Amino acid sequence: MTILCETPCSLRLCVSKLSIIIFISLFPFVVFSQSKQEMETKIETAIPLIYNCEFQKADSLFQQIIRDYPTKPEGYFFSAMVTYWKILLDRENMQFDEQYFLQIEKTIDVCDKILDENENNVKAIFYKGGALGYRGRLEVHRKSWLSAILDGKKGLSLMMQAYERDTTNTETYLGMGLYQYYAEAKTEEFPVVKPLMWFLPSGDKQKGIEFLTKASQKGRFTKYEATYFLLQIRFRFENDFEKALPYAEELHKQFPNNPMFARILEKCKNYIKSH
């Protein structure tokens, strides 16, 4: 396109036309950036509500994200996390299992559609890996060992791909840390699982803690989940109540409505006081 400007008047018209052309050419990118920022702000607002057991408020925000961004995985994934935390607070109650598995499957489907168009989409790789990993976690709770291991293998592979494509993405540290720690810890707790894991990379508990610590300190969407797992590791797997105490205090202070954090904090304090 050639724009000729000869007089001051035509120069002003020329500048005006150029401004319009630039605005039109950049408008999709501006809208996309604002749209992404709005979605991520909603996610950051809703995530703390999960941990404070304000499940209805949290899921309402995630449902808004699903309506506004139906082709993106974030809303589906975090809505599933609301259900997952309902299960965590009452693990013997299986009434939410079917809903959770359906939500995870939907997340995977949305990611697959993105990956069909662009197999290198890091976000879709990350959320599919996360969905598979968290489906595996419930399968572990239900002692469906083979299903858990198969989902864990696929989830780990995708999480490693996401990490390798962008090592600065601190969100991947959670998945990497969980696998590293629990791959070793679970075989110690349940030796029957070890023969089923021969085809998986071996775990390293110390590396797992390092990854989780980074996620807790630097993660945007994963920091609370990483802190929760660090608490569980110190409290449940290592019986180190003194190291568990700061995590319990931090989580209880931030999320006073969560009975799990309150219960663990009380147990840590009572143990330290009596020893």
JOHU-V765790 format. One record per backbone hydrogen bond with DSSP energy under -1.0 kcal/mol. CO is the residue of the C=O (numbers start at 1). NH is the residue of the N-H. If there is no record, write none. Layout:
CO,NH  CO,NH
This chain:
7,11  8,12  9,13  10,14  11,15  12,16  13,17  14,18  15,19  16,20  17,21  18,22  19,23  20,24  21,25  22,26  23,27  26,30  27,31  28,32  29,33  30,34  31,35  32,36  33,37  34,38  35,39  36,40  37,41  38,42  39,43  40,44  41,45  42,46  43,47  46,50  47,50  47,51  48,52  49,54  50,53  53,55  54,58  55,59  56,60  57,61  58,62  59,63  60,64  61,65  62,66  63,67  64,68  65,69  69,72  73,77  74,78  75,79  76,80  77,81  78,82  79,83  80,84  81,85  82,86  83,87  84,88  85,89  87,90  90,93  94,97  96,100  97,101  98,102  99,103  100,104  101,105  102,106  103,107  104,108  105,109  106,110  107,111  108,112  109,113  110,114  111,115  112,116  114,118  118,121  121,125  122,126  123,127  124,128  125,129  126,130  127,131  128,132  129,133  130,134  131,135  132,136  133,137  134,138  135,139  136,140  137,141  138,142  139,144  140,143  143,145  144,148  145,149  146,150  147,151  148,152  149,153  150,154  151,155  152,156  153,157  154,158  155,159  156,160  157,161  158,162  159,163  160,164  161,165  162,166  166,169  168,170  169,172  170,173  172,176  173,177  174,178  175,179  176,180  177,181  178,182  179,183  181,185  182,186  184,188  185,189  186,190  190,193  193,196  194,197  197,200  204,208  205,209  206,210  207,211  208,212  209,213  210,214  211,215  212,216  213,217  214,218  215,219  222,226  223,227  224,228  225,229  226,230  227,231  228,232  229,233  230,234  231,235  232,236  232,237  233,238  234,240  240,244  241,245  244,248  245,249  246,250  247,251  248,252  249,253  250,254  251,255  255,258  258,262  259,263  260,264  261,265  262,266  263,267  264,268  265,269  266,270  267,271  268,272  269,273  270,274
